[in-house]
Amino acid sequence: MSERKVADVVLRPKRQVTLPKEICNQLGIEPGDVLELMVEDSALIARPRKSVALEALKEIQQAFQRSGITEEELQEAGRRVRQEIARERYSAKV
């Protein structure tokens, strides 16, 4: 389990907050990174968008593992579909 850090921040007039450097370091975020904010049971949750994307990628990878389809099989199926679409649209041999 990760270490829990608590910090007090002030909401400024333009609804801005400054995140403490230690919190940013723990999350692996830097100025310019995008955060996903949500409210859960009256708590504000902020997650780096890149970690959300990585979690989605892991879920996709796990789904492929469960399906038994290899990356090569997926790529080959994609090539066949693109060739069929090209033939239908352009009546060209690809």
PyMOL commands that set and color helices and strands:
alter all, ss='L'
color gray80, all
select helices_A, chain A and resi 21-27+49-67+71-90
alter helices_A, ss='H'
color red, helices_A
select strands_A, chain A and resi 35-40+43-48
alter strands_A, ss='S'
color yellow, strands_A
deselect
rebuild
show_as cartoon
